[in-house]
Amino acid sequence: MAARCVATTKAGTPCRSGAVAGSAFCLMHDPTLRDVRTAASRKGGYGKSNAVRAKKAMPPAMTTAELLQQLSSVFELTLAGVVEPGVGTACGSLARTLVTIRETAEIEARLAELEATTKGWKVPR
Protein backbone atom coordinates (compact mmCIF):
# COMPACT_ATOMS: atom_id res chain seq x y z
CA MET A 1 0.00 0.00 0.00
CA ALA A 2 1.33 3.45 -0.91
CA ALA A 3 2.30 5.82 1.88
CA ARG A 4 -0.06 8.70 2.65
CA CYS A 5 0.92 12.36 2.58
CA VAL A 6 1.88 13.65 6.03
CA ALA A 7 0.61 17.19 5.40
CA THR A 8 -2.53 18.79 6.82
CA THR A 9 -5.13 20.35 4.52
CA LYS A 10 -6.39 23.93 4.81
CA ALA A 11 -9.45 22.53 6.58
CA GLY A 12 -7.17 21.05 9.26
CA THR A 13 -7.70 17.40 8.31
CA PRO A 14 -4.93 15.00 7.32
CA CYS A 15 -4.27 14.86 3.57
CA ARG A 16 -5.66 11.64 2.07
CA SER A 17 -3.52 11.66 -1.09
CA GLY A 18 -0.73 9.22 -1.67
CA ALA A 19 2.82 10.44 -1.19
CA VAL A 20 5.10 10.99 -4.16
CA ALA A 21 7.81 8.32 -4.48
CA GLY A 22 10.80 9.30 -2.37
CA SER A 23 8.88 11.96 -0.43
CA ALA A 24 6.61 12.15 2.59
CA PHE A 25 4.27 14.57 0.76
CA CYS A 26 1.82 14.37 -2.15
CA LEU A 27 2.26 16.47 -5.29
CA MET A 28 0.19 19.32 -3.85
CA HIS A 29 2.05 19.55 -0.54
CA ASP A 30 5.65 18.75 -1.52
CA PRO A 31 7.58 22.06 -1.29
CA THR A 32 10.24 20.81 -3.73
CA LEU A 33 7.63 20.30 -6.49
CA ARG A 34 6.35 23.88 -6.63
CA ASP A 35 7.49 24.33 -10.27
CA VAL A 36 5.73 21.11 -11.29
CA ARG A 37 2.49 22.29 -9.64
CA THR A 38 2.75 25.70 -11.33
CA ALA A 39 3.33 24.13 -14.75
CA ALA A 40 0.42 21.72 -14.25
CA SER A 41 -1.81 24.59 -13.16
CA ARG A 42 -0.93 26.63 -16.25
CA LYS A 43 -1.47 23.69 -18.54
CA GLY A 44 -4.82 22.92 -16.94
CA GLY A 45 -5.96 26.52 -17.26
CA TYR A 46 -4.83 26.66 -20.88
CA GLY A 47 -6.87 23.57 -21.70
CA LYS A 48 -10.00 25.23 -20.35
CA SER A 49 -9.71 28.36 -22.48
CA ASN A 50 -12.53 28.93 -24.96
CA ALA A 51 -10.14 29.04 -27.91
CA VAL A 52 -8.62 25.65 -27.09
CA ARG A 53 -11.99 24.04 -26.44
CA ALA A 54 -13.37 25.44 -29.70
CA LYS A 55 -10.34 24.19 -31.61
CA LYS A 56 -10.81 20.69 -30.18
CA ALA A 57 -14.49 20.73 -31.11
CA MET A 58 -13.87 22.11 -34.60
CA PRO A 59 -14.17 19.39 -37.22
CA PRO A 60 -11.85 19.40 -40.22
CA ALA A 61 -13.14 21.39 -43.17
CA MET A 62 -15.84 19.53 -45.08
CA THR A 63 -16.24 19.44 -48.79
CA THR A 64 -19.55 20.68 -50.16
CA ALA A 65 -20.65 17.08 -50.76
CA GLU A 66 -19.79 16.09 -47.16
CA LEU A 67 -21.64 19.12 -45.82
CA LEU A 68 -24.71 18.25 -47.91
CA GLN A 69 -24.59 14.65 -46.66
CA GLN A 70 -24.35 15.77 -43.01
CA LEU A 71 -27.20 18.24 -43.39
CA SER A 72 -29.34 15.59 -45.05
CA SER A 73 -28.73 13.27 -42.11
CA VAL A 74 -29.59 15.99 -39.59
CA PHE A 75 -32.72 16.83 -41.57
CA GLU A 76 -33.88 13.20 -41.57
CA LEU A 77 -33.12 12.77 -37.86
CA THR A 78 -35.00 15.99 -37.07
CA LEU A 79 -38.04 14.77 -39.00
CA ALA A 80 -37.85 11.43 -37.16
CA GLY A 81 -37.78 13.25 -33.80
CA VAL A 82 -34.30 12.02 -32.87
CA VAL A 83 -32.72 15.48 -33.16
CA GLU A 84 -34.41 18.50 -31.62
CA PRO A 85 -35.58 21.14 -34.14
CA GLY A 86 -33.35 23.77 -32.49
CA VAL A 87 -30.28 21.63 -33.15
CA GLY A 88 -31.35 21.19 -36.77
CA THR A 89 -31.80 24.95 -37.11
CA ALA A 90 -28.37 25.58 -35.60
CA CYS A 91 -26.77 23.09 -37.99
CA GLY A 92 -28.46 24.79 -40.94
CA SER A 93 -27.25 28.22 -39.80
CA LEU A 94 -23.70 26.97 -39.35
CA ALA A 95 -23.76 25.31 -42.76
CA ARG A 96 -25.00 28.53 -44.35
CA THR A 97 -22.13 30.40 -42.71
CA LEU A 98 -19.59 27.83 -43.93
CA VAL A 99 -20.88 28.10 -47.50
CA THR A 100 -20.78 31.92 -47.35
CA ILE A 101 -17.19 31.87 -46.09
CA ARG A 102 -16.21 29.39 -48.79
CA GLU A 103 -17.84 31.52 -51.51
CA THR A 104 -16.22 34.70 -50.19
CA ALA A 105 -12.79 33.07 -50.11
CA GLU A 106 -13.27 31.82 -53.67
CA ILE A 107 -14.31 35.28 -54.91
CA GLU A 108 -11.34 36.90 -53.17
CA ALA A 109 -8.97 34.39 -54.75
CA ARG A 110 -10.45 34.97 -58.22
CA LEU A 111 -10.27 38.75 -57.75
CA ALA A 112 -6.62 38.56 -56.66
CA GLU A 113 -5.83 36.40 -59.68
CA LEU A 114 -7.66 38.81 -62.00
CA GLU A 115 -5.87 41.81 -60.52
CA ALA A 116 -2.51 40.05 -60.93
CA THR A 117 -3.18 39.26 -64.62
CA THR A 118 -4.58 42.69 -65.51
CA LYS A 119 -1.99 44.76 -63.66
CA GLY A 120 -1.10 47.78 -65.76
CA TRP A 121 -4.12 47.56 -68.04
CA LYS A 122 -6.29 50.62 -68.46
CA VAL A 123 -10.01 50.09 -68.41
CA PRO A 124 -11.80 52.10 -71.18
CA ARG A 125 -14.53 54.44 -69.96
N, C-alpha and C positions, 0 to 999 in steps of 0.2 A: 504494500500500500504506500502511496506517495506521501511524503511529509507535508503537513499543513503549514501555511504561512504563520509566523509568530506575531505578526503585527495586529494592531487593534484598529477597527474601522472608525470613521468619524462619529458613528452612532455609539461607540464605546463597546461594541461587541467584538469578539475575536474574529479575525478574517477566516473565511471558510475555503479560500482558494488553496490550490496546491502550490507548494514552494517550487521555485525554479531550480533546476539541477545545479548543485554546488552552492546553494544559497539557502538561508533560512526564511526568505521572503518570497512572495509571489511577484509577478511582473509589475503590478500596480504599486507595491510597497517597497520594492528593492531600490535603495537610493543610487546604486551604481548603474541602474538601467533607465535613468531619466531620459537620455537621448533616444532610446528605443521607444519609450512611451510617447515622447513628443512626435517622433516620426510616424508612429502608428496613429496618433490622434490627427495629425495633418492628413494622412492618407485617408482615414475614415471620413473626415470632413470633406475632402475633395470628392470622394465617391458619392456624397450626398448632394452635391451641387446640381442645380437644375440643368446646366449645360451637359454635364456628364451623364445624368440620367436620361436626358433627351437623346443624346448620341447613342446610348445603349439601346434605346427603344426604336431608334430610326432604322427602318429596313433599308436594304440596298435599293438603289434606284430601279424602278420597274420600267420595263418597256411598255409601250402603249398597249400591246396585246396582253401582257401580264396584268396591267391595270384594269383592262376591260374584263378579263377573266375573274379577277378578284371582286370587282363591283357586281358582276353577274351573280357570283356566289352569295355576296352579302344581300343582294336584292332577293334572291330566292329564299334565303334563310329568314329574311324579314317578313316575306309573305307567308312563310310557314310558321311564323311566330317564335322562331328560335332566337332571333336577334331582335332587340327592341328597336322600334322605329327611330328613336333618337340616335342610336348608334348608326343605323343605316343612313340617316341624314348627315351625320358627322362624316361618315366615310365618303359620301357623295360630295360634300363641300371640300374635303381634303383632296379628293381626286380632281375636282374642278381647279383647285389652286395649283396642283402639280401640272396639269395640262397647260394652264396659263403661263406658268414659269417656263415650261418646256418651249412653248410657242414664242415667248418673249426672247428666250436665249437664242432660238433659231433665227428670229428676225434680226437680232443684234449681230449675229455671226454673218448673216447674208449682207447686212448693211456695211459691216466692216470690210467684207470682201469686195463689195461694190465700190466702196470709197477707195480701197487700195488699187483697184484696176482702173478707176477713172481719175486718178490723181493727176491734176494738171489740165484736165479737159475743161473747156468753157461751155456752159449750157446756154444755147440760144434762147433769147427772150422774145 
